[in-house]
Amino acid sequence: MPYSNHKHLWNTERKLIELSILRVFLAAAEEKNFSSAAKRLHLSQSAVSQNIQAMEKVYGVDLFIRHGRAVELSEVGLAILPMARDVLRAARLLDDGFQEINHQVGGELLIGCSTSAGKYLLPVLLSTFQRDYPAVHPRVKVMGREGIYERLLNQNIPIGVSSKYFEHRELESMPLFEDHIYLIVPANHPWASYGKATPEDLLDQRIIMREETSGTCEAVMQGLKGFGITPDRLNTTMELGNPEAIEMAVERGVGIAFVSEMVAARGLAFGRVKKVELQGLDLKRTVYIARHISHPLTRAQTLFWEFARSQREKLNTEIWGSLVNFEGIVSFA
């Protein structure tokens, strides 16, 4: 394995560093954990540790401060991190150039994603893209909206998908699809048979909410604000950061909740939860795809950006419908 064989990685006389060791350093710096970096690189944890130690030994520096299993960059590590990124970015562009000469498109396609609907939709979009470009290796990294924003600005990720429009002169955002937010209740809830309620009716209900910083929570509270309903007036019985966990909690009768249509789709199809319309309230949000205008995209990244733009209409109709429609499964069962 090339990562663990230091004799092949290093020229100790000239102190030249190879790209493979830089990838290990970058992964460890971004994950802040050697075990997570190892999983990302498909290496053993010991291989990551050995390569970091070898790098530190050759240059006589400490790149990381160890805190048990967690690590953080030292002052030296912070100083070389942007240079390591620049070197690896240049290497990717060089590789991309050679592939383009040979009429090939390949390499890693890293996308940051902060929306629950995006986690469902992106794999479908990427698999369709891969049919034309099988040598491309997508990697979707789930994080919060602020994480997407910061990493795009720092050029740590080339493309991000978020329910927030980033207003910054260095970022370009375009609408990707519309995400509808449903109010769901347990199948045996009094509202289940009628399927309608008023926003004021929410005040007497136990509600399971996403964290305040989530796009779903933001869209819900913005909509309820028009009816004079503020967070302190709601009986929030539980707050969960995972939308699938919220849907499961509703199934078990813990409370009612607002979730993405895509998160609710399976439970609705099998009758485990019911959708309730709130009179005068149509909750939806636009999900955007964004990039840094100064970040040089590889051929694969550029093609995916254009592909996403061309697929917008299908995303909002055919593809979305195929992901939320379980009627065939229900009738078969």
Secondary structure, 3 states (H helix, E strand, C coil): CCCCCHHHHEECCCCEECHHHHHHHHHHHHHCEHHHHHHHHCCCHHHHHHHHHHHHHHHCCCCEEEECCEEEECHHHHHHHHHHHHHHHHHHHHHHHHHHHCCCCCEEEEEEECCHHHHHHHHHHHHHHHHHCCCEEEEEEECCHHHHHHHHHCCCCCEEEECCCCCCCCEEEEEEEEEEEEEEEECCCCCCCCCEECHHHHHHCEEEECCCCCHHHHHHHHHHHCCCCCHHHCEEEEECCCHHHHHHHHHCCCCEEEEEHHHHHHHHHCCCEEEEEECCCCCEEEEEEEEECCCCCCHHHHHHHHHHHHCHHHHHHHHHHHHHCCHHHHHHC
